[in-house]
Amino acid sequence: MSRELTCEERAAIRALVVKWCANYDRGYGCLPLDCECYMLGKCYTGALCRYFREAVLPLDPRLEAALAANGPAPDFKNCPVCGGAFAPSGRQAYCSQRCAQAARRRQKRDFMRKARGRTVDN
């Protein structure tokens, strides 16, 4: 089921096409179709340009999730380690296992620094 795109989603699609789409040229539009780019006039979710969907859309995970989801876009959190956006599942705090390990190392390092700073009164 398709829904109408929000102004922010349309602006994000336009920015992605103009900046990253290899098939888009400002003077000619869509090079393979030899007409105006289909994605620039898009008003509803649903059928997307295959090249845009496979090569350009993954560059914006929020927009990708919003266009792929039926209904409203999922809520996103920012990873405290790398700052990247991700859709959490459950109590997930980090975007990847690598960021979780980096945070754990930082916590252990800070704990040990604090522990070494204490004096033992014996």
C-alpha distance (Angstrom), angle and dihedral (degrees) to the residues before:
residue distance angle dihedral
M1 . . .
S2 3.79 . .
R3 3.80 128.0 .
E4 3.77 134.1 -167.6
L5 3.80 115.6 -86.5
T6 3.78 118.3 -116.9
C7 3.81 120.5 -122.3
E8 3.81 89.9 -106.9
E9 3.81 92.0 52.5
R10 3.81 92.2 48.8
A11 3.81 90.6 49.2
A12 3.82 90.9 48.6
I13 3.82 91.4 50.3
R14 3.81 91.1 49.2
A15 3.82 91.8 49.0
L16 3.82 92.2 49.2
V17 3.81 93.4 48.0
V18 3.80 95.0 47.1
K19 3.80 94.5 45.4
W20 3.82 105.8 33.6
C21 3.82 112.5 17.0
A22 3.80 110.0 107.8
N23 3.82 90.7 -161.3
Y24 3.81 94.2 57.2
D25 3.80 124.6 91.7
R26 3.82 122.1 176.9
G27 3.79 92.4 -136.9
Y28 3.80 100.2 42.8
G29 3.80 106.1 23.6
C30 3.79 115.4 -144.1
L31 3.80 107.3 13.9
P32 3.85 99.3 -157.0
L33 3.82 92.7 47.3
D34 3.84 95.4 36.8
C35 3.83 91.1 -138.8
E36 3.79 140.1 83.8
C37 3.80 113.0 -50.4
Y38 3.80 111.0 -91.1
M39 3.80 92.7 -144.9
L40 3.83 94.8 58.4
G41 3.81 92.3 63.1
K42 3.81 95.6 42.0
C43 3.83 114.1 134.6
Y44 3.83 102.6 165.2
T45 3.79 136.3 44.2
G46 3.76 115.9 -113.5
A47 3.79 126.0 75.0
L48 3.80 112.3 39.2
C49 3.78 130.7 -174.0
R50 3.80 104.5 -89.5
Y51 3.81 94.5 -133.1
F52 3.82 91.0 48.0
R53 3.83 91.9 48.5
E54 3.82 95.3 47.9
A55 3.83 104.1 34.0
V56 3.81 110.1 20.5
L57 3.81 107.3 29.4
P58 3.85 95.4 61.6
L59 3.82 87.4 66.2
D60 3.83 88.3 73.2
P61 3.84 108.9 44.9
R62 3.82 93.6 -177.8
L63 3.78 92.9 55.4
E64 3.79 91.5 42.5
A65 3.81 91.4 54.7
A66 3.81 91.8 44.9
L67 3.81 92.8 52.0
A68 3.81 94.3 43.0
A69 3.81 96.3 47.4
N70 3.77 123.9 86.8
G71 3.78 105.4 -129.4
P72 3.80 126.1 0.2
A73 3.79 121.8 0.1
P74 3.81 115.8 -94.9
D75 3.79 119.8 -104.0
F76 3.78 114.9 -98.9
K77 3.78 132.6 -150.9
N78 3.77 128.3 -159.0
C79 3.79 116.4 -122.1
P80 3.83 109.1 -116.2
V81 3.83 91.1 -143.6
C82 3.81 106.3 45.2
G83 3.81 100.6 11.3
G84 3.81 93.8 -127.0
A85 3.80 120.6 144.6
F86 3.80 119.9 -115.1
A87 3.79 138.8 166.1
P88 3.82 104.7 -117.3
S89 3.77 121.9 -137.9
G90 3.78 110.1 -148.8
R91 3.80 114.3 -40.8
Q92 3.80 94.5 -13.7
A93 3.81 109.6 150.7
Y94 3.82 102.1 177.6
C95 3.80 132.0 49.6
S96 3.81 95.3 -129.0
Q97 3.78 144.1 7.7
R98 3.80 89.0 -105.4
C99 3.82 92.0 58.4
A100 3.80 90.8 46.1
Q101 3.82 90.5 53.8
A102 3.82 91.5 47.7
A103 3.82 90.5 51.9
R104 3.81 91.2 47.9
R105 3.82 90.8 51.4
R106 3.79 90.7 49.8
Q107 3.83 91.7 49.6
K108 3.80 91.8 49.6
R109 3.80 91.4 47.2
D110 3.81 92.3 51.1
F111 3.81 91.6 46.6
M112 3.81 92.4 51.6
R113 3.81 92.2 47.6
K114 3.78 89.4 52.4
A115 3.83 92.0 45.7
R116 3.82 91.9 50.6
G117 3.79 90.5 51.7
R118 3.81 92.9 59.2
T119 3.79 119.1 93.8
V120 3.79 121.6 -136.2
D121 3.83 113.8 -129.1
N122 3.82 103.1 -155.3
